[in-house]
C-alpha cells in the first residue's frame, strides 16, 4: 500500500500497564455522572447504548464494527461510542466552559477506568470492560481527549499540517486502540493506521463543511483558502466558483496522498465526480449500498 510506504511517524510506544483485576468499585467520579443524568445501566444495557449511539452518529463506523470478529465487536462499539461522545461535545455547547467541564469528566473517567473505578455511565462501563479485556493503552484515550479539548475553540485550522495533527491525535489514536483490541502489534499496521487516520480526519473536515456553513462556521485550513483568494464568507454563502473548488481540490489531494485504496477513497472519488463542488446534494446522501460494499471488501480482504 502506498500509504504504508510513505508513512511518517505515528508509531505506538511501548504498551502501558493494564488496569488492575477485580470488579469495578463504586465510581469516585460517579457523582458527576449522576449530575449529568446518568445511572448504572441494566445488564446488557450499556452494550446496547453504545451500539445504538454509534449506529445513529457514526453509521460507517457502525457497519465496520459489525465486520469485526464477534469477540471484539462490543469493545469496538465502546471505543467508537467514546469517540462519538467527545466529538459531539463541540456542537452541543454554547459556552467553552461547559465543554471543558465535559472533557474533564471524561479525563476523570479514564483515570477511574484504569483504577477499576469507572463512573456509572454506560460508555465508561463498556470502556472499562474493553480495557480489562484487551489491556488497552491509556495514553491514546488521553490524546483523544486532549486534542478534542484544544479543538473546542471555534477557529479554522491555520494550515493543513494543523489539521493533520488533529487527525493523528484523534482518528489515528482511535485506530491504534482498535489495533490493540484486535491483538495486532505490527509496525506496518501502525504506519497504515497513521495515514488512514490522517486521511479520515481530512475527509471528515470536508464532509462536515456544508453543515458547519449553515452554522456560519468554516474550519478549512486558512493557508489553502488564502492561496486561492477564498474567504470564509464565500463558503458560508455556498459559492461554487472555480477558486472555491480549487480549495477543496487541494485539501482532498492531501487526503489522497495518505492512501489510495480504502473506504475513505469513496468520498474522494465522489467529490471529484462533481468537480469538487462540496455543496453538491449527492455528497450529502447516505449510500444505501455501503453495507454491501463494505461486506464485499471484507470478503475480498481489500480496503
Steps between C-alpha positions, in 0.01 A plus 500: 500500500635842402390647832711251689807570290461874554426478873667745727475476877189376672670199658360378827727501807539213741170390648392647829421280794144371496227562753497301820279196531172466682154648467460877479452683828236772538624788284668789674399713202155341498350811659588699189338237282188503717489877480498467123201267520677166478433193711632146495354326192315173516698186404568520128368854490843659471586286196174593330547867586845511340391312190195721449699821550755389239225390260334843521810721503771299321316274259808407295687416822201294609507296179877449524464382860246239393767346276740446790529166680208444738725496806626852417175660390376632835841652572500665157160655570631629834803664335292661227232611747773669704619676185146607405430628851808724492446609139148626562594713802617789283172524309282464808635786711458875490780580745852362495495461880227237469708311244805509727294356785378214284852429376620494860227251586639264236857561611398404854300208363804356320709541814229315691482225239869426541450482880204260464281790604288595195213748539143372475465593135433247220791594273743510791373161618566341161836674466603353834410153372690562176810617688487196724446262209765638266742689726458821297753781531376790713709757312288474184180581688666803656634621164148489354359697794783756500478562125123535497523737794741721304254488211221658707623839377286606205774582253618368169815288473794724420640254247462144375770382742291616796202307364718192455628527857143515627413195289805307624412560864132412457428272204839327490501460879161329474643264238801421722256398775306291249818321395579426865146373545554259209837387633687652204846625589680563176708796384341495153151501651601800711627686193178426314286606797685831520432577135143374500422706810642816344308441178181431695542822697542701180201333335286557810593870492392522136177308550401715798561830321145546358355433847743740667421765239132490599621597848715783360824314573787388277791289623687434174877575508551875467826476304333314214201736499733802486703340222191499279359829621197340664345641817295323764204708384528340154439158655224624730319643197540168320695642208610248240752695294816331377724645770268356769516160332879535476517525880308174531721340233818586688367372833359183344832440324678505835268227625565302184874516563450305821313214341367368174290187554285514812136585566582868552591516133127472414435856616809632322382335177150641541622853567718476189196393292320823590807712418578563869170677564477417869139625513373252238190316632640159404776538760246544780309176433578182690601214270242222523753260347772574754426189715531279191821673385658463842402133520647428156823675591516306825441174312768586243730638774543826307463836674 
